[in-house]
C-alpha cells in the first residue's frame, strides 16, 4: 500500500512560496533523490501548472536540473482539477470523488506518493488520507503568502528531524 506524503519548503512564519526562496544546491540534490524514489505525485491544478516547467528542455539547465526533470517526467502524475480536461505527458486528470480516487491509488500502488500543494493537502488532510508531513524549514520570514497548512493544523506527532542543507531542517510529522 502506498503512503501519501505532503512536503514543501516553508518559511519560519509558516508560508510556502517557490518564488520567495529556492533550494540551495545541497537541498536541490536532496529533492532530486526524493523525486527519483517516488512512486508518483498528486497535484492540484495550480501546482501542476507550475511544475509543467519540467516538461520542457531548457538550454541553460545544468546537470541537476536535467536530473530532476528526468525523474519528474518518468513518474506517474495525477492532477486533481474541476477545470482541466486533459493533462500533459504521464499525467492523468482525477475527476469526481477525490476520497475514492485517492483510496484506490493508495491501494493499487506501493512506495511514496507525493502530495503537492497546500490546498490539495488541506482536502486530503480533512479526509484523513495524508500519512506523513515533511516541512523543509528555511530561516526566512515572509510575512505573507500561502500557508503550508491551508486549513486548521491537524494534530501531529513529530517523528524525525534532519538537517538537510546548510540552513534547512526537515521536520517529519505523522497524524497523531
KALIN-V309652 format. One record per helix or strand. SS is the DSSP state (a for helix, b for strand). FROM is the first residue (numbers start at 0). TO is the last residue. If there is no record, write none. Layout:
ss: {SS;SS}
from: {FROM;FROM}
to: {TO;TO}
This chain:
ss: {b;b;a;b;a;a;b;b;a;b;a;b;b;b;b}
from: {2;14;24;39;44;62;76;90;97;111;117;131;145;155;167}
to: {9;15;36;43;54;73;79;93;107;115;125;137;146;164;174}
